[in-house]
């Protein structure tokens, strides 16, 4: 069990993110950790989603991060947003590494939500 006060943990994230040299994938890694903390420890799902969106924006070419965002959007039943992200990742996945996952989430969205 972590004995560090929540305020100190949040200050560590904020200090890291204020660093102007922290960019790209490294910045996305901090947002990844922050989203995990917000979702799983703090249970602030809205703030966790914001951190995930920042994670993707920091390193838009990292498809794994985008897939993590899609999974979370589906879990939140935010199907329209997940569908948009699926379109983006499908266009970016030139090597078809995520083809099965994309098809799975498309089917899930189709079954759960019809626009």
C-alpha positions, 0 to 999 in steps of 0.5 A: 500500500502506497504511503505517499499522500495523493497531493504529493503524487499529483504534484509529481505528475504536474511537475513532470508535465511542466518540464518543457523538454518532456515531449513525445513518447516520454510525455505520453508515458507520464500521461499513461501513468497519470491516467492509470492513477486517476482511473484505478486509484482515485476513481476519477474516470473523467480526469482519467479520460482527459489524461488518456486523450493527452497521452494520445495527443502527445504521441499520436503515432503510438498505436498502442496508446490509441488502442488503450484509449479505444478500450477505455472509451468502449468501457465508458460506453462512449461509442461515438468517440471510440468509433472515431478513434477506430477510424483513425487507428485503422488508417494508421495501422499500415502493417495491420498489427491491430487488425483483429483488435480493430475488428473486435471493437467495431463488432462490440460497438455495432452490437452495443450501440447503433448510431 
